Amino acid sequence: MRLKLYGLILLVLGLATQTVAAKPAPPPVPLKNLEIAGQVLQDGKPVANATVKAYFYNCDTKLQASATSNKGGYYRLVIPSYPRTMYFARPLPPAELMAFKKKYPKLRPRFIRGYKPIPIFLSTHLPSNPIATTCQQALKGGLETPLKNRFNLKLDGVPATTPTPPTPPKPPVASEQQKCQAQGGKWEFISRGVKGCNLSYKDAGRLCTDGKQCSSQVCLAKDRNPRASEGQCAANTPSIINGCMGEIKRGRWHSRACP
């Protein structure tokens, strides 16, 4: 009787094992697609045929999706398998590492680990003005981000047409170049796309409070500090033309326009 009972138990266990093994594994959880829809507007009016592009983190990363606005300015983007968050691990800064060791002397951490949200940025431009491209953050990202969103791209303040390029300057006459060389200067590019006489000054970097104290007659500010009262003498012609930090005149800071 016992042998029959044991045999019956083994038979039932064998059939159950075969049944479990034959059951197919559950399918993986599908990743969700992120949809962003909205309207491209300029000064409250819809913009047709505007290209809208989506990126993670900023507009300099890999392109994730793109779309073109219709006659009413409406667009719709679909980003496949949007992860919402991303795992990160970065080394502990020295100050945080010392503080952690004091609080937990037995632990030896090396990295800060965790998850950070993946924000979505959108870039677009007017079809008639492809040079002026705008980049705007549409979503903050994260686990709480809905998979269907609305975001209107506003191009307020963007010129409607591509600006006319400036007329290139006329080439300098030979006499100007000869005068430059006679003064010990070099005829070369002194600013973006502009050639001229580059003169160097021996008192470059000397502290000054007014341009009269420098051979270049210019006392450049070290930084954009309206309270600054001291600067340094200009080194050469390009530093004077391209110096945007400001200028010191009679011990006071004055702003300078950048080229």
C-alpha positions in Angstrom: 0.0 0.0 0.0 2.8 2.4 0.9 4.6 1.7 -2.3 1.4 2.4 -4.3 0.9 5.6 -2.4 4.4 6.9 -3.0 4.1 6.0 -6.6 0.9 8.0 -6.9 2.5 11.0 -5.2 5.5 11.0 -7.6 3.2 10.7 -10.6 1.1 13.7 -9.5 4.3 15.8 -8.8 5.6 14.9 -12.3 2.5 16.0 -14.0 2.4 19.2 -12.1 6.0 20.0 -13.0 5.3 19.4 -16.7 2.3 21.7 -16.5 4.3 24.5 -14.9 7.1 24.1 -17.4 4.7 24.2 -20.3 3.1 27.5 -19.2 4.6 30.4 -21.2 6.5 33.2 -19.5 4.5 36.5 -19.1 5.4 39.1 -21.8 7.7 42.0 -20.8 6.1 45.3 -19.7 5.9 47.5 -22.8 7.7 50.9 -22.6 5.4 53.8 -23.1 5.6 56.5 -25.8 5.6 60.1 -24.9 3.4 62.5 -26.9 3.7 66.2 -27.0 1.2 68.3 -29.0 0.7 72.0 -29.3 0.9 75.1 -31.5 3.7 77.2 -32.8 2.9 80.9 -32.4 4.5 84.2 -33.2 2.9 87.2 -31.5 -0.3 85.2 -31.0 -0.6 84.1 -34.6 -0.1 80.4 -35.8 3.0 79.6 -37.8 2.8 76.9 -40.5 5.6 74.7 -41.8 7.7 75.3 -38.7 10.1 72.4 -37.8 9.8 71.3 -34.1 12.5 69.0 -32.7 12.6 67.3 -29.3 15.8 66.6 -27.2 16.7 65.2 -23.8 18.3 67.6 -21.3 19.1 70.4 -23.8 19.0 71.2 -27.5 22.6 70.1 -28.1 21.9 66.4 -27.4 20.7 63.6 -29.7 17.5 64.3 -31.6 14.6 62.2 -30.2 11.7 63.2 -32.6 10.7 65.9 -35.0 7.5 67.2 -36.6 6.3 70.0 -38.9 3.4 72.3 -37.9 0.3 72.4 -40.2 -1.6 75.3 -41.6 -3.0 76.1 -38.1 0.4 76.0 -36.5 -0.3 72.7 -34.7 2.3 70.0 -34.3 2.5 66.5 -32.6 5.6 64.8 -31.5 6.0 61.1 -30.4 9.1 60.0 -28.5 9.2 56.2 -28.4 10.0 54.4 -25.1 10.5 57.6 -23.0 12.4 56.4 -19.8 11.3 59.4 -17.7 14.3 59.0 -15.4 18.0 58.0 -15.8 20.3 56.3 -13.3 23.5 58.3 -12.4 26.6 57.7 -10.4 29.1 60.5 -9.8 32.2 60.8 -7.5 31.7 62.5 -4.2 33.1 66.0 -4.0 36.0 66.2 -1.4 34.0 68.3 1.0 31.0 65.9 1.0 33.4 62.9 1.2 35.1 64.3 4.4 31.7 65.1 6.0 30.4 61.6 5.2 33.5 60.0 6.7 33.1 62.0 9.9 29.5 60.9 10.2 30.0 57.3 9.1 33.6 56.4 9.8 33.1 52.7 9.0 31.7 53.3 5.6 33.8 54.0 2.5 31.5 55.6 -0.2 32.9 56.5 -3.5 30.0 57.6 -5.6 26.7 59.3 -5.3 24.0 57.2 -7.0 20.4 57.8 -7.8 17.9 58.7 -10.4 17.4 62.0 -12.1 14.5 63.2 -14.3 15.0 63.5 -18.0 13.6 66.9 -19.1 12.3 67.5 -22.7 13.5 70.5 -24.7 12.0 71.7 -28.0 13.6 73.8 -30.6 12.0 75.5 -33.5 12.4 78.4 -35.9 10.3 80.4 -38.5 10.4 78.9 -42.0 11.4 82.3 -43.3 14.1 82.8 -40.7 16.0 79.5 -40.1 18.9 81.3 -38.4 17.0 82.5 -35.3 16.4 79.1 -33.6 14.7 79.1 -30.2 15.1 76.4 -27.5 12.5 76.0 -24.8 12.0 73.4 -22.0 8.6 71.7 -22.5 8.7 69.1 -19.7 10.5 68.6 -16.4 10.5 64.8 -16.8 10.4 62.3 -13.9 8.1 59.5 -13.0 5.1 61.8 -12.5 5.3 63.1 -16.0 2.1 62.3 -18.0 2.6 60.5 -21.3 0.4 63.0 -23.2 1.2 66.7 -22.8 0.4 70.0 -24.4 3.0 72.7 -25.0 2.8 75.8 -27.2 6.0 77.1 -28.7 6.1 80.9 -28.7 8.4 82.8 -31.1 7.6 86.3 -29.8 10.4 88.8 -30.6 12.0 86.6 -33.3 12.4 88.5 -36.6 10.0 87.2 -39.3 12.6 87.1 -42.0 16.3 86.4 -42.2 18.3 89.6 -41.6 20.3 90.9 -44.6 24.0 90.2 -44.1 26.1 93.2 -43.7 28.1 94.5 -46.6 31.7 93.3 -46.4 34.2 96.1 -45.9 36.2 97.3 -48.8 39.7 95.9 -49.0 42.3 98.4 -47.5 44.4 100.4 -49.8 48.1 99.7 -49.9 49.0 103.0 -48.3 47.2 102.1 -45.0 49.0 98.8 -44.8 52.3 100.6 -45.4 51.6 103.1 -42.7 50.8 100.3 -40.3 54.0 98.5 -41.0 55.9 101.8 -40.6 54.5 102.1 -37.1 55.7 98.6 -36.2 52.2 97.1 -36.5 51.0 94.0 -38.3 48.3 94.0 -41.0 46.0 91.2 -40.0 42.5 90.3 -38.7 41.8 92.5 -35.6 38.2 91.4 -35.2 35.8 88.9 -36.8 36.0 89.3 -40.5 37.8 92.7 -40.2 41.4 93.3 -41.2 43.4 96.2 -39.8 46.5 97.4 -38.1 47.4 95.4 -35.0 49.7 97.5 -32.8 51.2 96.1 -29.6 52.0 98.2 -26.5 54.9 97.7 -24.2 53.0 98.7 -21.0 50.4 96.0 -21.6 48.8 94.8 -18.3 50.1 97.8 -16.2 47.6 99.0 -13.6 45.8 102.2 -14.4 42.9 104.4 -13.5 42.6 106.3 -16.8 43.6 105.8 -20.4 46.0 108.8 -20.3 48.3 106.6 -18.2 48.7 104.1 -21.0 50.5 104.3 -24.3 47.4 102.9 -26.0 45.2 105.6 -24.4 42.9 102.8 -23.2 42.6 101.4 -19.6 40.5 98.2 -19.9 38.5 96.9 -16.9 39.4 93.4 -15.6 35.7 92.4 -15.2 32.2 93.7 -15.4 32.2 95.4 -12.0 30.5 98.8 -12.0 32.3 99.6 -8.8 35.8 99.0 -10.2 38.1 102.0 -10.1 41.3 100.3 -11.5 42.1 98.5 -14.7 45.0 97.5 -16.9 46.6 99.0 -20.0 45.5 97.4 -23.3 47.9 94.9 -24.8 47.1 95.4 -28.5 44.5 96.6 -31.0 42.3 93.5 -30.9 42.1 93.7 -27.1 40.8 97.3 -27.4 38.2 96.5 -30.2 37.0 93.2 -28.6 37.2 94.2 -25.0 33.7 93.9 -23.6 34.4 94.0 -19.8 34.4 97.8 -19.8 36.8 100.7 -19.6 38.2 102.8 -16.7 38.1 106.5 -17.2 39.1 108.9 -14.4 38.8 106.1 -11.8 35.3 105.1 -12.8 34.0 102.1 -14.7 32.3 102.6 -18.1 30.6 100.0 -20.3 31.9 99.1 -23.7 29.9 97.7 -26.7 31.0 94.3 -28.0 31.7 94.1 -31.8 
